[in-house]
C-alpha cells in the first residue's frame, strides 16, 4: 500500500509570488487575486483559508519543491498518518528575527580575490536587441561560448547548468554582473562591467 501525504495550502498567507506555479504549473494555477490555487484541492470545513489535497509518494517530490520555494511558507506537506510536516525545516519566527547576529560585510580584493580555474566571463548588453551576452573564456583565455538571453536569470541558470563556474565567489560575481546588466538594459542606463551603475 502506497504511503499517503497531505498537501496543506494557506491562501491567506499566500502573497502571490507564484513561485510554486513557476516550477510546477501542473500542480498550481492563479486566481483572479493573483494568488495560488492548489489544483484539485479541497477547502477545509474547519478553516476556510486552508486547502488540502491527499497525494501519493510518487507526487511527494514535486509538492515538496513547491513548498520549499514558497517565500512565506504558505504550503506544507504532512505525513497522512502522523499529521507532521515532512519538509524538515524550521523557519525563524518573525518575533525572533531581531535576535539573529549581524555580520558587517567587507571585502579585501588583495586577499580574497581568486581566479576561477575554469575560466571567466565578460558581460555586455545590446539594448537595441534587448539582449545580454556573456562570453565565456576558458582557463587558456580562449573564447569557448557566447551565452545570450533577455534576462539575467536565464543566463546564470544556463551557466550553472553547463557547469561553467567552479567557485562560489565566481558564481556570485557573475550573477551580480548579469543583474546589473539587466537593470541597465531595462532602464536605458550605460553598463560597463565591474563599474557601479550610474
C-alpha positions as CSV (number, residue, x, y, z in Angstrom):
1,X,0.0,0.0,0.0
2,X,1.4,3.4,-1.0
3,X,2.2,5.9,1.7
4,X,-0.1,9.0,1.7
5,X,0.7,12.6,2.3
6,X,-1.5,15.7,2.7
7,X,-0.6,19.0,0.9
8,X,-1.8,21.9,3.0
9,X,-2.1,25.4,1.4
10,X,-2.9,28.5,3.3
11,X,-4.4,31.0,0.9
12,X,-4.4,33.8,3.5
13,X,-0.7,33.5,4.0
14,X,0.0,33.5,0.2
15,X,1.4,36.8,-1.1
16,X,1.0,36.0,-4.8
17,X,4.7,35.4,-5.5
18,X,3.6,32.3,-7.6
19,X,6.9,30.6,-7.4
20,X,5.1,27.3,-6.8
21,X,3.3,27.8,-10.1
22,X,6.5,28.8,-11.8
23,X,8.2,25.5,-11.2
24,X,5.1,23.2,-11.2
25,X,2.3,24.7,-13.3
26,X,0.7,21.3,-13.4
27,X,0.1,21.5,-9.6
28,X,-0.8,25.2,-9.2
29,X,-2.7,27.9,-11.0
30,X,-3.5,31.5,-10.1
31,X,-6.9,33.0,-9.3
32,X,-8.3,36.5,-10.0
33,X,-6.5,37.9,-7.0
34,X,-3.2,36.7,-8.4
35,X,-2.9,34.1,-5.6
36,X,-2.0,30.4,-6.0
37,X,-4.7,27.8,-6.4
38,X,-4.0,24.2,-5.4
39,X,-5.2,22.1,-8.3
40,X,-7.8,19.5,-7.2
41,X,-7.5,20.9,-3.7
42,X,-10.5,20.9,-1.3
43,X,-11.4,23.8,1.1
44,X,-11.2,22.8,4.7
45,X,-14.5,22.7,6.5
46,X,-12.8,23.8,9.8
47,X,-10.7,26.6,8.3
48,X,-11.9,28.3,5.1
49,X,-8.4,29.7,4.3
50,X,-6.9,26.2,4.1
51,X,-7.0,24.0,1.1
52,X,-5.8,20.4,1.2
53,X,-5.1,17.5,-1.2
54,X,-4.1,13.9,-0.4
55,X,-1.2,12.7,-2.6
56,X,0.8,9.5,-3.1
57,X,4.5,9.1,-2.6
58,X,5.2,9.5,-6.3
59,X,3.9,13.1,-6.1
60,X,5.8,14.0,-3.0
61,X,8.9,15.4,-4.6
62,X,7.1,18.0,-6.7
63,X,4.9,19.2,-3.8
64,X,7.9,19.4,-1.5
65,X,9.7,21.6,-4.1
66,X,6.6,23.8,-4.3
67,X,6.5,24.2,-0.6
68,X,10.2,24.9,-0.2
69,X,10.3,27.6,-2.9
70,X,7.4,29.5,-1.3
71,X,8.9,32.6,0.4
72,X,6.1,32.9,3.0
73,X,5.7,29.1,3.8
74,X,2.1,29.1,2.7
75,X,2.5,25.4,1.6
76,X,3.2,22.4,3.9
77,X,3.3,18.7,3.2
78,X,2.2,16.4,6.1
79,X,2.5,12.7,6.7
80,X,-1.0,11.4,6.4
81,X,-0.7,9.1,9.4
82,X,1.0,11.4,11.9
83,X,-0.1,14.8,10.5
84,X,3.5,16.0,11.0
85,X,5.4,18.1,8.4
86,X,7.8,16.2,6.2
87,X,9.7,19.3,5.0
88,X,12.4,19.1,7.7
89,X,12.6,22.9,8.0
90,X,12.4,25.2,11.0
91,X,11.8,28.8,9.7
92,X,12.7,31.6,12.1
93,X,9.6,33.2,13.7
94,X,9.2,36.9,12.9
95,X,9.5,37.9,16.6
96,X,12.9,36.2,16.8
97,X,14.5,37.7,13.7
98,X,15.8,40.8,15.6
99,X,17.9,38.5,17.8
100,X,19.9,36.9,14.9
101,X,23.6,38.0,14.8
102,X,24.6,40.6,12.2
103,X,27.9,40.3,10.3
104,X,29.2,43.5,8.9
105,X,30.2,42.9,5.3
106,X,33.6,43.9,3.9
107,X,35.8,42.8,1.0
108,X,39.6,43.0,0.5
109,X,40.4,42.2,-3.1
110,X,44.1,41.8,-2.3
111,X,43.4,38.9,0.0
112,X,40.1,37.4,-1.2
113,X,40.0,37.6,-5.0
114,X,40.9,34.3,-6.7
115,X,40.7,33.4,-10.4
116,X,38.2,30.6,-11.1
117,X,40.3,27.8,-12.6
118,X,37.5,27.1,-15.1
119,X,37.8,30.5,-16.7
120,X,36.0,33.8,-16.7
121,X,33.1,35.8,-18.3
122,X,32.7,39.2,-20.0
123,X,29.2,40.7,-20.0
124,X,27.8,43.2,-22.5
125,X,24.3,44.5,-23.2
126,X,22.7,45.1,-26.6
127,X,19.8,47.3,-25.9
128,X,18.6,47.5,-29.5
129,X,18.1,43.7,-29.4
130,X,17.1,43.6,-25.7
131,X,19.8,41.0,-25.3
132,X,22.6,40.3,-22.8
133,X,25.6,38.4,-24.0
134,X,28.0,36.7,-21.6
135,X,31.2,35.5,-23.3
136,X,32.9,32.5,-21.6
137,X,36.7,32.2,-21.8
138,X,38.4,29.0,-20.7
139,X,41.4,28.7,-18.5
140,X,43.6,29.2,-21.6
141,X,41.8,32.6,-22.2
142,X,40.3,31.3,-25.5
143,X,36.7,32.2,-26.2
144,X,34.6,29.0,-25.7
145,X,31.0,30.0,-25.7
146,X,28.7,33.1,-26.1
147,X,25.6,32.7,-23.9
148,X,22.8,35.1,-24.8
149,X,19.5,35.8,-23.2
150,X,17.0,38.5,-22.5
151,X,17.3,38.4,-18.7
152,X,19.9,37.6,-16.0
153,X,18.0,34.6,-14.6
154,X,18.0,32.5,-17.8
155,X,21.7,33.3,-18.4
156,X,23.0,32.4,-15.0
157,X,20.9,29.3,-14.8
158,X,22.4,28.2,-18.2
159,X,25.9,28.9,-16.8
160,X,25.2,26.8,-13.7
161,X,23.6,24.0,-15.8
162,X,26.6,23.9,-18.1
163,X,29.0,23.9,-15.1
164,X,31.0,26.9,-16.3
165,X,31.9,28.2,-12.9
166,X,33.7,26.2,-10.1
167,X,33.8,28.7,-7.2
168,X,31.1,30.3,-5.1
169,X,32.8,33.7,-5.4
170,X,32.8,33.5,-9.2
171,X,29.2,32.4,-9.3
172,X,28.2,35.3,-7.1
173,X,30.2,37.7,-9.2
174,X,28.7,36.6,-12.5
175,X,25.2,36.7,-11.1
176,X,25.8,40.3,-9.8
177,X,27.1,41.5,-13.1
178,X,24.2,39.9,-15.1
179,X,21.7,41.6,-12.8
180,X,23.4,44.9,-13.2
181,X,23.4,44.4,-17.0
182,X,19.6,43.6,-17.0
183,X,18.8,46.6,-14.9
184,X,20.9,48.9,-17.2
185,X,19.3,47.5,-20.3
186,X,15.7,47.9,-18.9
187,X,16.4,51.4,-17.5
188,X,18.4,52.6,-20.6
189,X,21.5,53.1,-18.5
190,X,25.1,52.7,-19.6
191,X,26.7,49.4,-18.4
192,X,30.4,48.8,-18.0
193,X,31.4,45.5,-16.4
194,X,32.9,46.0,-12.9
195,X,31.7,49.6,-12.7
196,X,28.7,50.6,-10.5
197,X,25.5,51.6,-12.3
198,X,25.1,55.4,-12.6
